[in-house]
Amino acid sequence: MSDSVRLAKRLATEQSCSRGDAERYIEGGWVAVDGKVVEEPGYRVQPGQAVSLLPGARLEEMRPVSVLVHKPAGLSASDPAESALDLVVPANLMPGDRSGQRYLKRMFNGLKLATPLERAASGLVVYTQEFAVARKLIEEGRHVEQEYIAQVRGTLDAAALARLQRGLAYEGRPATPMKVSWQNESHLRFALKTPALGFIEYACDSVGLQLQALRRIRIGRLPMAGLAAGQWRYRLEYERF
């Protein structure tokens, strides 16, 4: 019969603390087994293994987080089998992230996709545990402006551009004005309130343009600036959509 015990029980005994506090230390990433951080209170440890509390260990409530991801084209934002959420690992954290957050496994439990994006498109995607952020981007998303850069092929006269700017009805949604302008001879800038998936391609088709690539560069007041494709960062406490 194995003499192994749960890590939480072992830590509680060695640190003379309650089992609940031991679990919070472990889930907070403050406990190492043989020098390796373990975040699972139920992890089984053998009598000969060294269990240590890391310097600076403290009991703290884990606040919910939101993460901003630069999704590459061709990767789903929502498919559990292959989504941009898989990019949220320490190796892909944006260099210079200023959040001060420590990466913990439980921090990413229950992250909800708040800003869907077509698989073929690239750009900014938000996943969140925060109720206020989810409400803002999902329930009240129709009021949040997003900005896209569309690479297109074709020509667009002044009348067609004006038609786009007036807005187009799409899949039961009424037409609402949007800002559309040329960024250069092959790229159009769209700024509009949270569009339905597929809308920008439909808008391009409606005026004889062929959409070749689409990138979302801003959601509300938060731009994608500094995030390379495949990277992510935490939403800073003061940042608002």
C-alpha positions as CSV (number, residue, x, y, z in Angstrom):
1,M,0.0,0.0,0.0
2,S,1.4,3.4,-0.9
3,D,2.4,5.8,1.8
4,S,1.6,8.8,-0.4
5,V,-0.7,11.6,1.0
6,R,-2.5,14.5,-0.5
7,L,-0.2,17.6,-0.9
8,A,-2.7,19.7,1.0
9,K,-2.6,17.4,4.0
10,R,1.2,17.2,4.0
11,L,1.5,21.0,3.7
12,A,-1.0,21.6,6.5
13,T,0.9,19.3,8.8
14,E,4.3,20.8,8.0
15,Q,3.2,24.4,8.1
16,S,0.8,24.0,11.0
17,C,-2.0,25.6,9.1
18,S,-5.5,24.6,8.2
19,R,-6.3,22.3,5.3
20,G,-8.2,25.2,3.7
21,D,-5.2,27.5,3.9
22,A,-2.9,24.8,2.6
23,E,-5.2,24.4,-0.5
24,R,-5.2,28.2,-1.1
25,Y,-1.3,28.2,-0.9
26,I,-1.2,25.4,-3.4
27,E,-3.7,26.8,-5.8
28,G,-2.0,30.2,-5.5
29,G,1.2,28.6,-7.0
30,W,3.2,29.0,-3.7
31,V,4.1,25.4,-3.1
32,A,6.8,23.3,-4.7
33,V,7.4,19.5,-4.6
34,D,11.1,18.6,-5.1
35,G,11.6,22.2,-6.4
36,K,8.7,22.1,-8.9
37,V,5.6,24.2,-8.4
38,V,2.5,22.1,-8.1
39,E,-1.0,23.7,-8.1
40,E,-3.2,20.7,-7.4
41,P,-4.1,20.2,-3.7
42,G,-4.9,16.5,-4.4
43,Y,-1.4,15.8,-5.8
44,R,0.0,12.7,-4.1
45,V,3.4,13.1,-2.5
46,Q,5.7,10.4,-1.2
47,P,7.4,10.5,2.3
48,G,10.8,11.1,0.7
49,Q,9.7,14.1,-1.4
50,A,10.5,17.6,-0.2
51,V,7.5,20.0,0.1
52,S,8.3,23.7,0.5
53,L,6.5,27.0,0.7
54,L,8.0,29.5,-1.7
55,P,9.4,32.8,-0.5
56,G,6.8,35.5,-0.4
57,A,4.0,33.0,-0.1
58,R,0.7,34.7,0.9
59,L,-2.9,33.8,1.1
60,E,-4.9,35.9,-1.4
61,E,-8.1,35.8,-3.2
62,M,-7.8,34.9,-6.9
63,R,-9.4,37.7,-8.9
64,P,-11.1,36.9,-12.2
65,V,-9.1,37.9,-15.3
66,S,-9.6,38.9,-18.9
67,V,-7.0,38.1,-21.6
68,L,-6.5,39.7,-25.0
69,V,-5.2,37.4,-27.7
70,H,-4.0,38.1,-31.2
71,K,-5.6,35.2,-33.1
72,P,-3.9,34.2,-36.3
73,A,-5.9,33.6,-39.4
74,G,-7.0,29.9,-39.8
75,L,-7.4,29.3,-36.1
76,S,-10.8,29.1,-34.5
77,A,-11.8,31.4,-31.6
78,S,-14.3,29.0,-30.2
79,D,-13.7,25.4,-31.3
80,P,-12.7,23.5,-28.1
81,A,-10.6,21.1,-30.1
82,E,-8.5,23.9,-31.7
83,S,-9.0,27.5,-30.5
84,A,-7.0,30.6,-29.9
85,L,-7.5,29.9,-26.2
86,D,-4.8,27.2,-26.6
87,L,-2.3,30.1,-27.2
88,V,-2.8,31.3,-23.6
89,V,0.4,29.7,-22.2
90,P,3.4,31.3,-20.5
91,A,5.6,31.0,-23.6
92,N,3.2,33.2,-25.6
93,L,2.7,36.0,-23.1
94,M,3.5,39.3,-24.7
95,P,7.0,40.6,-23.7
96,G,6.7,43.5,-21.4
97,D,3.2,42.6,-20.1
98,R,2.6,45.1,-17.3
99,S,-0.1,43.3,-15.3
100,G,2.2,41.8,-12.7
101,Q,-0.1,38.7,-12.8
102,R,1.5,35.4,-12.0
103,Y,0.4,32.6,-14.4
104,L,-1.7,30.1,-12.5
105,K,-3.7,27.2,-14.0
106,R,-6.9,27.9,-12.1
107,M,-6.8,31.5,-13.4
108,F,-8.0,30.2,-16.7
109,N,-10.8,28.0,-15.6
110,G,-14.1,29.1,-17.2
111,L,-12.7,31.7,-19.5
112,K,-15.5,32.7,-21.9
113,L,-15.1,33.9,-25.4
114,A,-16.5,37.5,-25.4
115,T,-15.7,38.5,-29.0
116,P,-16.2,35.9,-31.7
117,L,-14.1,36.2,-34.8
118,E,-14.2,34.3,-38.1
119,R,-11.7,31.5,-38.5
120,A,-10.3,33.1,-41.6
121,A,-9.8,36.4,-39.9
122,S,-7.0,37.4,-37.6
123,G,-6.8,39.9,-34.8
124,L,-7.9,40.8,-31.4
125,V,-10.0,38.3,-29.4
126,V,-11.1,38.6,-25.7
127,Y,-11.6,35.8,-23.3
128,T,-12.9,36.6,-19.8
129,Q,-13.9,35.4,-16.4
130,E,-15.1,38.9,-15.4
131,F,-18.8,39.5,-15.2
132,A,-18.6,43.2,-16.0
133,V,-16.5,42.5,-19.1
134,A,-18.7,39.7,-20.3
135,R,-21.8,42.0,-19.9
136,K,-20.1,44.8,-21.8
137,L,-18.9,42.8,-24.7
138,I,-21.7,40.2,-25.0
139,E,-24.9,41.6,-23.6
140,E,-24.2,45.2,-24.5
141,G,-21.9,44.4,-27.5
142,R,-24.2,46.2,-30.0
143,H,-23.0,49.4,-28.4
144,V,-19.2,48.6,-28.6
145,E,-17.4,49.9,-31.7
146,Q,-14.9,47.5,-33.3
147,E,-12.3,48.4,-35.9
148,Y,-11.2,46.2,-38.8
149,I,-8.7,46.3,-41.7
150,A,-10.0,44.5,-44.7
151,Q,-7.7,43.7,-47.6
152,V,-9.8,43.8,-50.7
153,R,-9.6,43.4,-54.5
154,G,-11.6,45.6,-56.8
155,T,-12.6,49.2,-57.2
156,L,-15.0,51.3,-55.2
157,D,-16.6,54.5,-56.5
158,A,-17.8,57.4,-54.3
159,A,-21.5,56.2,-54.5
160,A,-20.6,52.7,-53.4
161,L,-18.5,54.0,-50.5
162,A,-21.3,56.2,-49.4
163,R,-23.6,53.1,-49.5
164,L,-21.3,51.3,-47.2
165,Q,-21.1,54.2,-44.8
166,R,-24.9,54.3,-44.6
167,G,-24.9,50.7,-43.5
168,L,-26.4,47.5,-44.7
169,A,-29.1,45.2,-43.3
170,Y,-27.8,41.7,-42.6
171,E,-29.4,38.5,-41.2
172,G,-32.3,40.4,-39.6
173,R,-30.2,43.2,-38.2
174,P,-31.2,46.7,-39.4
175,A,-28.7,48.8,-41.3
176,T,-26.7,51.1,-39.1
177,P,-24.2,53.7,-40.2
178,M,-20.5,52.7,-40.1
179,K,-17.2,54.5,-40.7
180,V,-15.6,53.1,-43.9
181,S,-12.5,54.7,-45.5
182,W,-9.5,53.7,-47.6
183,Q,-6.3,53.0,-45.6
184,N,-4.4,52.5,-48.9
185,E,-5.3,51.3,-52.4
186,S,-6.0,47.7,-51.2
187,H,-7.1,48.1,-47.6
188,L,-10.3,49.4,-46.3
189,R,-10.8,50.5,-42.6
190,F,-14.2,49.6,-41.1
191,A,-15.3,51.0,-37.7
192,L,-18.7,49.8,-36.6
193,K,-20.7,48.5,-33.7
194,T,-20.0,44.7,-33.1
195,P,-20.8,43.2,-36.5
196,A,-22.3,39.7,-37.0
197,L,-19.8,37.1,-38.2
198,G,-19.6,37.3,-42.0
199,F,-21.0,40.8,-42.2
200,I,-17.8,42.5,-43.5
201,E,-17.4,40.0,-46.3
202,Y,-21.1,40.5,-47.2
203,A,-20.6,44.2,-47.2
204,C,-17.6,44.0,-49.5
205,D,-19.4,41.6,-51.8
206,S,-22.4,44.0,-52.0
207,V,-20.3,46.7,-53.6
208,G,-18.3,44.4,-55.9
209,L,-15.2,44.0,-53.7
210,Q,-13.5,40.6,-53.0
211,L,-12.4,40.2,-49.4
212,Q,-9.0,38.7,-49.3
213,A,-8.0,39.1,-45.6
214,L,-9.6,40.6,-42.5
215,R,-8.0,41.7,-39.3
216,R,-9.6,43.2,-36.1
217,I,-7.4,45.8,-34.6
218,R,-9.6,47.3,-31.9
219,I,-12.4,46.4,-29.6
220,G,-14.0,49.4,-27.8
221,R,-11.1,51.5,-26.5
222,L,-8.6,48.7,-26.5
223,P,-6.3,48.4,-29.5
224,M,-4.3,45.3,-30.4
225,A,-1.1,47.5,-30.4
226,G,2.0,45.5,-29.3
227,L,0.4,42.1,-29.6
228,A,2.1,40.0,-32.3
229,A,0.2,37.1,-33.9
230,G,-0.1,34.2,-31.5
231,Q,0.7,36.4,-28.4
232,W,-1.6,37.3,-25.5
233,R,-1.7,39.6,-22.5
234,Y,-3.8,40.3,-19.4
235,R,-6.3,43.2,-19.4
236,L,-4.9,45.8,-17.1
237,E,-7.1,46.8,-14.2
238,Y,-7.5,50.4,-15.5
239,E,-8.3,49.4,-19.1
240,R,-12.0,49.7,-20.2
241,F,-13.7,48.6,-23.4
